[in-house]
Every structure is written in C-alpha cells, then in structure tokens.
Amino acid sequence: MIFNKEMETLPREEIEKLQLKRLKETLARIKKSSSVFREKYKDIEPDDIKSLDDLKRLPMIEKDELRRAYPFSHIVSKDVDWMRMHMSSGTTGTPVINVMTKNDIAQWGEIMARCYYSAGVGANDRIQITPSFGLFNGGFGFHYGAERIGAFIIPIGAGRTRLQLKFIKELGTTAITAIASYPLRLMEVAKEIGFDFRKTNLRVAILGAEVWSDSLRRRIESEMNVDTYDIIGMTETGGVGLGIDCEAKKGIHIWEDHYIVEIIDPKTGEVLPDGEEGEMVVTTLTREGLPLIRYRTRDMTKILSKDMCDCGRTHLRIDRLKGRTDDMLKVKGVNFYPSQIESILMKYEQLSPYYNIVIEKIKGKGSMTIVAERRNGFNSEQLEKLSNELYDFLGFHCHIQIVPEGTLERPQGKAVRVIDKRAK
Ligand SMILES: [Zn+2]
C-alpha cells in the first residue's frame, strides 16, 4: 500500500531534478529573509548551483549555530505566518526552536502519512500515540500523519503504562507509536499484571527518537507479538518522519523529494561515497519556517542503496542509526557506541532489557562496569559466555555486575544508559 505512489516511485533522475530545483528555492528563501543564515550564504547565488554536486560548496550548519540563534533569529518565514513551535529536548544547554508555518505542518502530515503506509498502517487502523503532545515533536507528528491517512487516533500521550495496556486491549489498538525504549516498560508492566499481547489486536509498533539495536528490536517483536518499524527525524529538520523502514526491512527510506541526505567524515567534513559510514547531513527542500542547508545531525549511519527497494520505492535507504558522534565512548583507547554493547546484552533473554554502562576513572585509568538485571535462569555459564563476548568485542575486560530484576531506574522519557563519571 503506497500513499503517494507517483512521488515515492519517481525514477532517480526525476528525484534529482526536483531536488536541484527545490535546493535553489530553499537557498533563495534563506537569502531573502532576515535570518542569521542569510550572511552565511552571501557569496553564493541560487543560479550558481548548476547540479546537486554543487551542494558540497555550501557551508554546513551546526547545532550550536541554531542554539545561539535562540529564540527566533534562525527562523526564515515572516512571523505573521507562524503557527506553532516545537523545541529540541536538549538535556544540556540552550534548546533549539523550530517554528512551523501552515505549509510546514501540511508537509509534516504528508511525510508522516507516508511513514504510516510504509509500516503497513492505513485508514482501518487504530493508532495509540504514546509520545507526549507538547514541545517534543513526537506526539503531534504522529497525530498529523494519522489524521491524513484517516485512521482512528487514540492520543493518550506519555506515561500511564497500565492505562496504555488497558487501552490496547479494550479499545482494539492495532498500531502503537512510541519512543524506542518505551515498549520495554510496557512489556515489564504487562508481565507484572499478566497482560498477554497475543490476546490483543496490536500488530505494529512504530518506534524512534532513540538508537535501538537489532537485538532489542527482535526482543520487542517477540515479546509484544508485533512488527516494528524504525522511524527517524528531529525537531530541527521538521520533526519525526524524515524517514522510516518498510516491509522489506532493508534500510530506512529518506523522503528525497523533501530532504537531501549526505554522509560526511565527521572530522574533515568531506562527503563520503555511498556505503561508507559517517555523519548524516540533512538539507531540507520544502520547509519554510526553518529551512536548513547541510545541517550536521551528528547521527552516524551510511547510505545503503539508491536502487529501487523490494517495496517498489525509489527513495534512497540509509542504515539504522548507530549512535551520535557525541555518544561515542572511548575507554582504554577503544572507541565504541553504547548500541553495540546493547546488541550483545540483548541476545541474552535471561537479562532484562534494562542496563547501565558505568565508566569511571580508577587510579588514573578508565574502567567500565556493565550493570545488567538478571531474570530467571541467568547462570554462571552464561555470565562467562557474556564476559567472553564482551571481551571479543572490546578487546579489554570490563566488569559485569548482575543485579535482581527491577533494580535499575525506569526512565520516564528517553532512556539514560551510560553513566560516565570521568571528569570531562
Ligand atoms: Zn522499501
């Protein structure tokens, strides 16, 4: 089932022609505005852009530039057209505001509708939206898309896990949308109260806003008896819905008529060839309030393919996000992402899905402890196997502390898994 078949199956040359046209329009829009970014592009005119390759000549935008522009200096549209704002969750420092116009909200609805269809969700579905409706963009994004496809919406918002489960069962929810770690809480409470997902109509979970490993994905799918879809997006680029995977599960489609994605070397800024891992840089093509040219997302991924997918869509596919450049850990000289540790831990079904990675400095040296929760049946043999597997991956020995299930804190919003006690 495809929402906008013509657009989603456009041949590559047509996509690129449209991208070039829209890129020039985006640059023109910024240059005509009083945004702080006008100055940044003063040396280049829209007509200087002859091909998409010229995109490389445009300077990139960093998150800090958006922060410094707080509250509205980066906004391009005239304030009479402003309809609503969302704000990045930013746990540290000044937040980033995105102001949306009427057209931006319509664009959001369109890409989110495509995301739902890509996940096999349509007009006959009952969608329970569990992210919050507020400054965080998640709740509203899922809402607009669900409205556009004509589904039945259950806008419950965040928290109240028992009520969530009650609704899933009693209201006949078929699709749930959530922050990627929230299903863990649903699964845990379900176990406490003897709730059986197999006795509900739930079949799809659309999850995002956090990096979640393939092994966690398999666990959610088997315990909740659902098919999961990985959705990406961020406040800066216009909210959730930048891309999602499809039934082929061969990468995340980026809606290329609305966005251009490049992968760069985070150190040199150089654009990398397809297939090489680096930082994702996003250019928006249709946004009005906050158009962005070459925005550095800090998300690490790679372009998997620009060929037509098994689902029939032609929009390029990127790999599932591995982590953010600033999430990368370095312990005893070894670089790795927390999601890589999660991949190993989640293979052990006798461990709960909650864990912490604690890093500290002992006698001047980095030391790492993984705190994991034991479920029934985790024995010393498995502990040894886990320890060996972690050693094979890391190349150094880390401490493993096994605690009873329920010991670690259950986060309300996004999961906090790394506790780095080293002075930065
Ligand atoms: Zn596909």
Boltz pocket constraint, residues with backbone or C-beta under 6 A from the ligand:
constraints:
  - pocket:
      binder: B
      contacts: [[A, 245], [A, 246], [A, 247], [A, 248], [A, 249], [A, 251], [A, 253], [A, 309], [A, 310], [A, 311], [A, 312], [A, 313]]
      max_distance: 6.0
